[in-house]
Amino acid sequence: MKKGYITFFLMLFFSITNAQFKAGKIYLKDGNIKNGLIKERKFGGIKYKDNENSKAKPYDYKHITGYDITEKGVVKYRYKKVGSNFPQIMKVVRLGKINLYNIIVANREISTGVKVSTSLLYFMEKNKVTIRVGRKLNKNELKFFEDCPLLLKKIKKKEFKKKDIYKVVNFYNNNCI
């Protein structure tokens, strides 16, 4: 019986500590920016309020293009549409000629449904086209870099490995076009 109480209080403590609003700004689809408090929702979107005493209002891709959490540095999130799917929120890793985003995905064991691990999936955006890269570059994604022969040469010579997505995008942004 004591284990049940301990589990209950741990879950309550976890939900209370995770339920904190953080300082940030939201980017509305009409171009306006609002500074206030943001709480990320588990199943998409955010809750936003102007200050501690105001009522929280939900926002998602229908209302905003993204948001920044400004506590302990700035962490940027933007809604991006990949193919014909609904826009999903992605963390901004690098902005430049090619933008790099990522999301964290949970890998679950099929038979039990128990969370086994998490991993990062990367997405690249160039000329307002966003593609899913995954964990490493493949031949199809190399088309994003065809206007930079120097980078393609370095990839073929294995100076950059296909899993070095950040390094490849960083090189492109700093040295190409």
KEVO-246230 format. One record per atom (N, C-alpha, C): residue number from 0; residue in three letters; x, y, z. Coordinates in nm, 3 decimals. Layout:
residues N
- NUM ALA X Y Z
...
end
This chain:
residues 177
- 0 MET 0.081 -0.119 0.000
- 0 MET 0.000 0.000 0.000
- 0 MET 0.086 0.126 0.000
- 1 LYS 0.202 0.122 0.071
- 1 LYS 0.289 0.239 0.076
- 1 LYS 0.347 0.270 -0.061
- 2 LYS 0.377 0.165 -0.139
- 2 LYS 0.431 0.187 -0.273
- 2 LYS 0.330 0.262 -0.359
- 3 GLY 0.202 0.233 -0.341
- 3 GLY 0.097 0.301 -0.416
- 3 GLY 0.094 0.450 -0.386
- 4 TYR 0.108 0.486 -0.257
- 4 TYR 0.110 0.627 -0.219
- 4 TYR 0.233 0.697 -0.275
- 5 ILE 0.347 0.630 -0.266
- 5 ILE 0.470 0.690 -0.317
- 5 ILE 0.457 0.715 -0.468
- 6 THR 0.407 0.617 -0.539
- 6 THR 0.388 0.631 -0.684
- 6 THR 0.294 0.746 -0.714
- 7 PHE 0.184 0.754 -0.641
- 7 PHE 0.086 0.861 -0.662
- 7 PHE 0.150 0.998 -0.641
- 8 PHE 0.225 1.014 -0.531
- 8 PHE 0.286 1.144 -0.503
- 8 PHE 0.397 1.178 -0.603
- 9 LEU 0.470 1.079 -0.648
- 9 LEU 0.572 1.105 -0.751
- 9 LEU 0.506 1.151 -0.880
- 10 MET 0.397 1.086 -0.918
- 10 MET 0.326 1.126 -1.040
- 10 MET 0.268 1.267 -1.025
- 11 LEU 0.213 1.297 -0.907
- 11 LEU 0.157 1.429 -0.882
- 11 LEU 0.268 1.534 -0.888
- 12 PHE 0.382 1.507 -0.823
- 12 PHE 0.494 1.600 -0.826
- 12 PHE 0.542 1.621 -0.969
- 13 PHE 0.555 1.514 -1.047
- 13 PHE 0.600 1.524 -1.186
- 13 PHE 0.504 1.609 -1.268
- 14 SER 0.374 1.588 -1.251
- 14 SER 0.278 1.665 -1.331
- 14 SER 0.276 1.812 -1.290
- 15 ILE 0.297 1.841 -1.163
- 15 ILE 0.300 1.980 -1.117
- 15 ILE 0.425 2.050 -1.169
- 16 THR 0.541 1.983 -1.162
- 16 THR 0.663 2.048 -1.209
- 16 THR 0.663 2.063 -1.360
- 17 ASN 0.597 1.974 -1.432
- 17 ASN 0.590 1.986 -1.578
- 17 ASN 0.484 2.085 -1.623
- 18 ALA 0.397 2.127 -1.535
- 18 ALA 0.285 2.213 -1.573
- 18 ALA 0.321 2.361 -1.565
- 19 GLN 0.447 2.392 -1.558
- 19 GLN 0.490 2.530 -1.544
- 19 GLN 0.484 2.605 -1.676
- 20 PHE 0.437 2.728 -1.669
- 20 PHE 0.443 2.818 -1.784
- 20 PHE 0.584 2.876 -1.789
- 21 LYS 0.634 2.897 -1.909
- 21 LYS 0.768 2.953 -1.928
- 21 LYS 0.757 3.081 -2.009
- 22 ALA 0.848 3.172 -1.984
- 22 ALA 0.851 3.297 -2.060
- 22 ALA 0.878 3.267 -2.207
- 23 GLY 0.810 3.340 -2.294
- 23 GLY 0.832 3.318 -2.436
- 23 GLY 0.753 3.412 -2.522
- 24 LYS 0.756 3.386 -2.651
- 24 LYS 0.678 3.465 -2.746
- 24 LYS 0.618 3.373 -2.849
- 25 ILE 0.500 3.411 -2.898
- 25 ILE 0.434 3.335 -3.003
- 25 ILE 0.427 3.420 -3.128
- 26 TYR 0.432 3.352 -3.242
- 26 TYR 0.427 3.419 -3.372
- 26 TYR 0.293 3.386 -3.437
- 27 LEU 0.204 3.485 -3.437
- 27 LEU 0.071 3.465 -3.493
- 27 LEU 0.077 3.461 -3.645
- 28 LYS -0.019 3.393 -3.706
- 28 LYS -0.022 3.382 -3.852
- 28 LYS -0.040 3.517 -3.921
- 29 ASP -0.099 3.614 -3.851
- 29 ASP -0.119 3.746 -3.913
- 29 ASP 0.007 3.834 -3.907
- 30 GLY 0.118 3.778 -3.854
- 30 GLY 0.244 3.851 -3.849
- 30 GLY 0.273 3.917 -3.715
- 31 ASN 0.174 3.923 -3.626
- 31 ASN 0.196 3.982 -3.494
- 31 ASN 0.273 3.887 -3.404
- 32 ILE 0.342 3.945 -3.306
- 32 ILE 0.418 3.868 -3.208
- 32 ILE 0.367 3.907 -3.070
- 33 LYS 0.343 3.806 -2.985
- 33 LYS 0.297 3.832 -2.849
- 33 LYS 0.397 3.774 -2.750
- 34 ASN 0.437 3.856 -2.653
- 34 ASN 0.525 3.811 -2.545
- 34 ASN 0.440 3.776 -2.425
- 35 GLY 0.471 3.663 -2.362
- 35 GLY 0.395 3.622 -2.245
- 35 GLY 0.447 3.493 -2.187
- 36 LEU 0.355 3.407 -2.147
- 36 LEU 0.390 3.280 -2.084
- 36 LEU 0.335 3.165 -2.168
- 37 ILE 0.417 3.060 -2.185
- 37 ILE 0.382 2.947 -2.271
- 37 ILE 0.396 2.817 -2.195
- 38 LYS 0.300 2.729 -2.218
- 38 LYS 0.309 2.592 -2.166
- 38 LYS 0.285 2.498 -2.284
- 39 GLU 0.379 2.410 -2.308
- 39 GLU 0.365 2.314 -2.417
- 39 GLU 0.268 2.203 -2.376
- 40 ARG 0.180 2.169 -2.468
- 40 ARG 0.081 2.064 -2.442
- 40 ARG 0.136 1.931 -2.493
- 41 LYS 0.104 1.825 -2.422
- 41 LYS 0.158 1.693 -2.456
- 41 LYS 0.118 1.646 -2.595
- 42 PHE -0.004 1.676 -2.637
- 42 PHE -0.052 1.623 -2.764
- 42 PHE -0.066 1.732 -2.869
- 43 GLY 0.028 1.825 -2.870
- 43 GLY 0.032 1.927 -2.973
- 43 GLY -0.020 2.061 -2.927
- 44 GLY 0.039 2.165 -2.984
- 44 GLY -0.003 2.299 -2.950
- 44 GLY 0.055 2.347 -2.819
- 45 ILE 0.010 2.464 -2.782
- 45 ILE 0.056 2.527 -2.658
- 45 ILE -0.062 2.594 -2.589
- 46 LYS -0.039 2.632 -2.466
- 46 LYS -0.129 2.724 -2.398
- 46 LYS -0.050 2.852 -2.378
- 47 TYR -0.115 2.965 -2.399
- 47 TYR -0.049 3.094 -2.389
- 47 TYR -0.131 3.186 -2.301
- 48 LYS -0.061 3.265 -2.220
- 48 LYS -0.127 3.371 -2.145
- 48 LYS -0.034 3.491 -2.137
- 49 ASP -0.095 3.609 -2.132
- 49 ASP -0.018 3.733 -2.133
- 49 ASP 0.066 3.751 -2.007
- 50 ASN 0.012 3.708 -1.891
- 50 ASN 0.084 3.720 -1.765
- 50 ASN 0.032 3.614 -1.668
- 51 GLU 0.090 3.609 -1.548
- 51 GLU 0.052 3.508 -1.448
- 51 GLU -0.096 3.511 -1.414
- 52 ASN -0.157 3.630 -1.416
- 52 ASN -0.296 3.644 -1.372
- 52 ASN -0.399 3.628 -1.485
- 53 SER -0.354 3.619 -1.608
- 53 SER -0.450 3.609 -1.719
- 53 SER -0.486 3.463 -1.746
- 54 LYS -0.594 3.445 -1.817
- 54 LYS -0.643 3.311 -1.850
- 54 LYS -0.566 3.254 -1.969
- 55 ALA -0.532 3.126 -1.962
- 55 ALA -0.457 3.061 -2.070
- 55 ALA -0.549 3.031 -2.188
- 56 LYS -0.494 3.048 -2.307
- 56 LYS -0.569 3.022 -2.430
- 56 LYS -0.489 2.924 -2.515
- 57 PRO -0.555 2.821 -2.571
- 57 PRO -0.481 2.724 -2.653
- 57 PRO -0.452 2.779 -2.793
- 58 TYR -0.335 2.742 -2.846
- 58 TYR -0.294 2.776 -2.982
- 58 TYR -0.234 2.652 -3.046
- 59 ASP -0.249 2.641 -3.178
- 59 ASP -0.182 2.536 -3.253
- 59 ASP -0.150 2.589 -3.392
- 60 TYR -0.119 2.500 -3.486
- 60 TYR -0.076 2.541 -3.619
- 60 TYR -0.181 2.623 -3.694
- 61 LYS -0.305 2.616 -3.652
- 61 LYS -0.410 2.695 -3.718
- 61 LYS -0.398 2.843 -3.682
- 62 HIS -0.335 2.873 -3.568
- 62 HIS -0.329 3.010 -3.516
- 62 HIS -0.189 3.072 -3.521
- 63 ILE -0.085 2.989 -3.506
- 63 ILE 0.051 3.041 -3.495
- 63 ILE 0.145 2.968 -3.591
- 64 THR 0.256 3.034 -3.624
- 64 THR 0.359 2.970 -3.705
- 64 THR 0.467 2.909 -3.619
- 65 GLY 0.471 2.948 -3.492
- 65 GLY 0.570 2.893 -3.401
- 65 GLY 0.579 2.974 -3.273
- 66 TYR 0.675 2.937 -3.192
- 66 TYR 0.696 3.006 -3.065
- 66 TYR 0.840 2.990 -3.021
- 67 ASP 0.882 3.079 -2.931
- 67 ASP 1.014 3.073 -2.870
- 67 ASP 0.997 3.063 -2.720
- 68 ILE 1.072 2.976 -2.657
- 68 ILE 1.080 2.971 -2.511
- 68 ILE 1.207 3.049 -2.476
- 69 THR 1.193 3.153 -2.393
- 69 THR 1.306 3.243 -2.370
- 69 THR 1.365 3.231 -2.230
- 70 GLU 1.334 3.125 -2.159
- 70 GLU 1.398 3.102 -2.029
- 70 GLU 1.528 3.025 -2.050
- 71 LYS 1.633 3.067 -1.983
- 71 LYS 1.764 3.000 -1.992
- 71 LYS 1.811 2.992 -2.136
- 72 GLY 1.810 3.103 -2.207
- 72 GLY 1.844 3.105 -2.349
- 72 GLY 1.718 3.095 -2.432
- 73 VAL 1.732 3.103 -2.562
- 73 VAL 1.616 3.099 -2.650
- 73 VAL 1.613 2.965 -2.723
- 74 VAL 1.500 2.897 -2.712
- 74 VAL 1.477 2.774 -2.787
- 74 VAL 1.359 2.801 -2.878
- 75 LYS 1.382 2.785 -3.008
- 75 LYS 1.280 2.819 -3.107
- 75 LYS 1.211 2.694 -3.160
- 76 TYR 1.080 2.706 -3.181
- 76 TYR 0.999 2.599 -3.238
- 76 TYR 0.915 2.658 -3.350
- 77 ARG 0.905 2.586 -3.461
- 77 ARG 0.825 2.632 -3.573
- 77 ARG 0.740 2.517 -3.626
- 78 TYR 0.621 2.552 -3.674
- 78 TYR 0.536 2.453 -3.740
- 78 TYR 0.583 2.440 -3.884
- 79 LYS 0.607 2.318 -3.927
- 79 LYS 0.650 2.290 -4.063
- 79 LYS 0.563 2.178 -4.120
- 80 LYS 0.533 2.192 -4.246
- 80 LYS 0.452 2.093 -4.316
- 80 LYS 0.545 2.011 -4.406
- 81 VAL 0.539 1.880 -4.391
- 81 VAL 0.620 1.790 -4.472
- 81 VAL 0.526 1.716 -4.565
- 82 GLY 0.538 1.743 -4.693
- 82 GLY 0.448 1.680 -4.790
- 82 GLY 0.305 1.725 -4.768
- 83 SER 0.212 1.630 -4.772
- 83 SER 0.071 1.664 -4.755
- 83 SER 0.023 1.645 -4.612
- 84 ASN 0.114 1.619 -4.519
- 84 ASN 0.078 1.599 -4.379
- 84 ASN 0.042 1.731 -4.312
- 85 PHE -0.023 1.720 -4.195
- 85 PHE -0.051 1.838 -4.115
- 85 PHE 0.080 1.897 -4.066
- 86 PRO 0.087 2.028 -4.046
- 86 PRO 0.209 2.087 -3.990
- 86 PRO 0.237 2.030 -3.852
- 87 GLN 0.364 2.010 -3.823
- 87 GLN 0.402 1.964 -3.690
- 87 GLN 0.508 2.055 -3.634
- 88 ILE 0.512 2.062 -3.502
- 88 ILE 0.606 2.153 -3.437
- 88 ILE 0.745 2.089 -3.437
- 89 MET 0.844 2.169 -3.473
- 89 MET 0.982 2.121 -3.479
- 89 MET 1.073 2.220 -3.411
- 90 LYS 1.174 2.169 -3.346
- 90 LYS 1.274 2.253 -3.282
- 90 LYS 1.370 2.305 -3.389
- 91 VAL 1.398 2.434 -3.386
- 91 VAL 1.493 2.495 -3.480
- 91 VAL 1.634 2.462 -3.432
- 92 VAL 1.711 2.396 -3.519
- 92 VAL 1.849 2.363 -3.488
- 92 VAL 1.943 2.464 -3.551
- 93 ARG 1.914 2.500 -3.677
- 93 ARG 2.000 2.592 -3.751
- 93 ARG 1.917 2.664 -3.856
- 94 LEU 1.932 2.796 -3.865
- 94 LEU 1.867 2.874 -3.969
- 94 LEU 1.973 2.927 -4.065
- 95 GLY 1.941 2.926 -4.193
- 95 GLY 2.034 2.975 -4.294
- 95 GLY 1.975 2.951 -4.431
- 96 LYS 2.062 2.932 -4.530
- 96 LYS 2.015 2.901 -4.665
- 96 LYS 1.937 2.770 -4.663
- 97 ILE 1.986 2.677 -4.582
- 97 ILE 1.912 2.555 -4.551
- 97 ILE 1.884 2.558 -4.402
- 98 ASN 1.757 2.544 -4.365
- 98 ASN 1.719 2.539 -4.224
- 98 ASN 1.718 2.394 -4.179
- 99 LEU 1.759 2.371 -4.056
- 99 LEU 1.762 2.237 -3.999
- 99 LEU 1.674 2.235 -3.875
- 100 TYR 1.586 2.137 -3.868
- 100 TYR 1.494 2.120 -3.756
- 100 TYR 1.506 1.978 -3.704
- 101 ASN 1.457 1.956 -3.582
- 101 ASN 1.448 1.818 -3.534
- 101 ASN 1.326 1.799 -3.446
- 102 ILE 1.289 1.676 -3.429
- 102 ILE 1.186 1.637 -3.334
- 102 ILE 1.238 1.514 -3.259
- 103 ILE 1.190 1.497 -3.139
- 103 ILE 1.225 1.379 -3.061
- 103 ILE 1.110 1.279 -3.077
- 104 VAL 1.145 1.157 -3.112
- 104 VAL 1.043 1.052 -3.125
- 104 VAL 1.074 0.941 -3.026
- 105 ALA 0.968 0.884 -2.973
- 105 ALA 0.982 0.771 -2.881
- 105 ALA 0.975 0.643 -2.963
- 106 ASN 1.071 0.557 -2.942
- 106 ASN 1.071 0.426 -3.005
- 106 ASN 1.012 0.329 -2.906
- 107 ARG 0.906 0.263 -2.944
- 107 ARG 0.837 0.172 -2.853
- 107 ARG 0.851 0.029 -2.899
- 108 GLU 0.854 -0.057 -2.801
- 108 GLU 0.855 -0.200 -2.830
- 108 GLU 0.714 -0.238 -2.874
- 109 ILE 0.700 -0.300 -2.987
- 109 ILE 0.570 -0.330 -3.045
- 109 ILE 0.488 -0.424 -2.957
- 110 SER 0.549 -0.525 -2.903
- 110 SER 0.472 -0.626 -2.828
- 110 SER 0.417 -0.575 -2.696
- 111 THR 0.493 -0.490 -2.625
- 111 THR 0.447 -0.443 -2.494
- 111 THR 0.397 -0.300 -2.495
- 112 GLY 0.440 -0.221 -2.590
- 112 GLY 0.402 -0.080 -2.594
- 112 GLY 0.479 0.005 -2.494
- 113 VAL 0.577 -0.055 -2.427
- 113 VAL 0.657 0.016 -2.328
- 113 VAL 0.763 0.099 -2.400
- 114 LYS 0.781 0.223 -2.353
- 114 LYS 0.880 0.311 -2.413
- 114 LYS 1.019 0.252 -2.394
- 115 VAL 1.092 0.236 -2.501
- 115 VAL 1.224 0.178 -2.496
- 115 VAL 1.332 0.285 -2.503
- 116 SER 1.320 0.377 -2.600
- 116 SER 1.421 0.481 -2.615
- 116 SER 1.364 0.598 -2.695
- 117 THR 1.442 0.704 -2.703
- 117 THR 1.404 0.818 -2.786
- 117 THR 1.517 0.845 -2.884
- 118 SER 1.483 0.908 -2.994
- 118 SER 1.585 0.946 -3.091
- 118 SER 1.543 1.075 -3.161
- 119 LEU 1.639 1.138 -3.225
- 119 LEU 1.613 1.261 -3.298
- 119 LEU 1.591 1.230 -3.446
- 120 LEU 1.489 1.292 -3.502
- 120 LEU 1.469 1.288 -3.646
- 120 LEU 1.492 1.428 -3.698
- 121 TYR 1.566 1.438 -3.805
- 121 TYR 1.598 1.568 -3.863
- 121 TYR 1.513 1.598 -3.985
- 122 PHE 1.493 1.728 -4.008
- 122 PHE 1.420 1.779 -4.123
- 122 PHE 1.501 1.895 -4.179
- 123 MET 1.507 1.905 -4.311
- 123 MET 1.574 2.018 -4.376
- 123 MET 1.472 2.097 -4.456
- 124 GLU 1.496 2.228 -4.464
- 124 GLU 1.409 2.317 -4.541
- 124 GLU 1.494 2.406 -4.629
- 125 LYS 1.460 2.407 -4.757
- 125 LYS 1.528 2.494 -4.853
- 125 LYS 1.423 2.544 -4.950
- 126 ASN 1.422 2.675 -4.976
- 126 ASN 1.324 2.735 -5.067
- 126 ASN 1.181 2.698 -5.029
- 127 LYS 1.153 2.702 -4.899
- 127 LYS 1.020 2.676 -4.842
- 127 LYS 0.970 2.534 -4.866
- 128 VAL 1.060 2.441 -4.895
- 128 VAL 1.025 2.299 -4.907
- 128 VAL 1.094 2.227 -4.792
- 129 THR 1.016 2.156 -4.710
- 129 THR 1.069 2.084 -4.595
- 129 THR 1.062 1.935 -4.624
- 130 ILE 1.174 1.867 -4.599
- 130 ILE 1.178 1.722 -4.618
- 130 ILE 1.226 1.654 -4.490
- 131 ARG 1.182 1.531 -4.473
- 131 ARG 1.226 1.450 -4.359
- 131 ARG 1.357 1.384 -4.397
- 132 VAL 1.457 1.401 -4.312
- 132 VAL 1.587 1.340 -4.335
- 132 VAL 1.600 1.213 -4.253
- 133 GLY 1.549 1.214 -4.132
- 133 GLY 1.567 1.100 -4.044
- 133 GLY 1.690 1.120 -3.959
- 134 ARG 1.771 1.015 -3.947
- 134 ARG 1.892 1.022 -3.864
- 134 ARG 2.019 1.041 -3.945
- 135 LYS 2.010 1.016 -4.077
- 135 LYS 2.127 1.037 -4.162
- 135 LYS 2.081 1.068 -4.304
- 136 LEU 2.169 1.131 -4.379
- 136 LEU 2.138 1.169 -4.516
- 136 LEU 2.141 1.046 -4.607
- 137 ASN 2.053 1.043 -4.705
- 137 ASN 2.062 0.940 -4.807
- 137 ASN 2.074 1.008 -4.943
- 138 LYS 2.078 0.932 -5.048
- 138 LYS 2.101 0.987 -5.182
- 138 LYS 1.997 1.091 -5.222
- 139 ASN 1.871 1.070 -5.184
- 139 ASN 1.766 1.166 -5.221
- 139 ASN 1.789 1.303 -5.158
- 140 GLU 1.834 1.307 -5.034
- 140 GLU 1.857 1.436 -4.967
- 140 GLU 1.978 1.510 -5.024
- 141 LEU 2.071 1.438 -5.086
- 141 LEU 2.189 1.502 -5.142
- 141 LEU 2.151 1.600 -5.254
- 142 LYS 2.030 1.584 -5.310
- 142 LYS 1.982 1.678 -5.412
- 142 LYS 1.972 1.820 -5.356
- 143 PHE 1.950 1.833 -5.225
- 143 PHE 1.942 1.965 -5.162
- 143 PHE 2.074 2.040 -5.177
- 144 PHE 2.184 1.966 -5.197
- 144 PHE 2.317 2.027 -5.200
- 144 PHE 2.376 2.029 -5.340
- 145 GLU 2.297 2.000 -5.443
- 145 GLU 2.352 1.990 -5.578
- 145 GLU 2.409 2.122 -5.629
- 146 ASP 2.369 2.234 -5.569
- 146 ASP 2.424 2.363 -5.610
- 146 ASP 2.555 2.395 -5.537
- 147 CYS 2.610 2.296 -5.467
- 147 CYS 2.736 2.313 -5.395
- 147 CYS 2.827 2.193 -5.423
- 148 PRO 2.894 2.194 -5.537
- 148 PRO 2.980 2.081 -5.574
- 148 PRO 3.089 2.051 -5.471
- 149 LEU 3.140 2.154 -5.405
- 149 LEU 3.244 2.133 -5.304
- 149 LEU 3.194 2.045 -5.191
- 150 LEU 3.073 2.070 -5.145
- 150 LEU 3.015 1.990 -5.037
- 150 LEU 2.991 1.846 -5.084
- 151 LEU 2.936 1.829 -5.202
- 151 LEU 2.912 1.694 -5.254
- 151 LEU 3.043 1.617 -5.267
- 152 LYS 3.147 1.686 -5.307
- 152 LYS 3.280 1.623 -5.318
- 152 LYS 3.329 1.577 -5.181
- 153 LYS 3.309 1.661 -5.079
- 153 LYS 3.351 1.625 -4.943
- 153 LYS 3.271 1.506 -4.889
- 154 ILE 3.143 1.500 -4.924
- 154 ILE 3.061 1.386 -4.880
- 154 ILE 3.108 1.258 -4.950
- 155 LYS 3.134 1.267 -5.080
- 155 LYS 3.181 1.149 -5.155
- 155 LYS 3.317 1.101 -5.105
- 156 LYS 3.404 1.196 -5.063
- 156 LYS 3.535 1.160 -5.010
- 156 LYS 3.527 1.115 -4.863
- 157 LYS 3.406 1.117 -4.808
- 157 LYS 3.380 1.077 -4.670
- 157 LYS 3.442 1.170 -4.566
- 158 GLU 3.466 1.299 -4.608
- 158 GLU 3.508 1.398 -4.510
- 158 GLU 3.391 1.431 -4.418
- 159 PHE 3.270 1.420 -4.471
- 159 PHE 3.148 1.429 -4.392
- 159 PHE 3.078 1.295 -4.404
- 160 LYS 3.039 1.242 -4.291
- 160 LYS 2.961 1.119 -4.292
- 160 LYS 2.814 1.154 -4.309
- 161 LYS 2.736 1.059 -4.356
- 161 LYS 2.595 1.085 -4.380
- 161 LYS 2.517 1.110 -4.251
- 162 LYS 2.572 1.071 -4.136
- 162 LYS 2.505 1.098 -4.009
- 162 LYS 2.541 1.236 -3.953
- 163 ASP 2.636 1.305 -4.016
- 163 ASP 2.680 1.439 -3.972
- 163 ASP 2.591 1.547 -4.031
- 164 ILE 2.462 1.535 -4.012
- 164 ILE 2.366 1.627 -4.075
- 164 ILE 2.393 1.771 -4.036
- 165 TYR 2.415 1.795 -3.908
- 165 TYR 2.440 1.932 -3.862
- 165 TYR 2.564 1.990 -3.929
- 166 LYS 2.672 1.914 -3.934
- 166 LYS 2.796 1.961 -3.994
- 166 LYS 2.778 1.990 -4.144
- 167 VAL 2.703 1.904 -4.213
- 167 VAL 2.680 1.922 -4.356
- 167 VAL 2.600 2.051 -4.381
- 168 VAL 2.491 2.070 -4.306
- 168 VAL 2.409 2.191 -4.323
- 168 VAL 2.489 2.314 -4.284
- 169 ASN 2.566 2.306 -4.179
- 169 ASN 2.648 2.418 -4.136
- 169 ASN 2.751 2.454 -4.244
- 170 PHE 2.815 2.354 -4.302
- 170 PHE 2.912 2.380 -4.410
- 170 PHE 2.842 2.446 -4.528
- 171 TYR 2.726 2.394 -4.565
- 171 TYR 2.652 2.451 -4.677
- 171 TYR 2.619 2.598 -4.650
- 172 ASN 2.565 2.627 -4.533
- 172 ASN 2.524 2.763 -4.500
- 172 ASN 2.641 2.861 -4.495
- 173 ASN 2.758 2.812 -4.458
- 173 ASN 2.875 2.899 -4.445
- 173 ASN 2.961 2.909 -4.570
- 174 ASN 2.952 2.810 -4.660
- 174 ASN 3.047 2.804 -4.771
- 174 ASN 2.985 2.795 -4.910
- 175 CYS 2.858 2.780 -4.921
- 175 CYS 2.797 2.760 -5.053
- 175 CYS 2.708 2.877 -5.091
- 176 ILE 2.695 2.898 -5.220
- 176 ILE 2.618 3.006 -5.284
- 176 ILE 2.646 3.137 -5.222
end
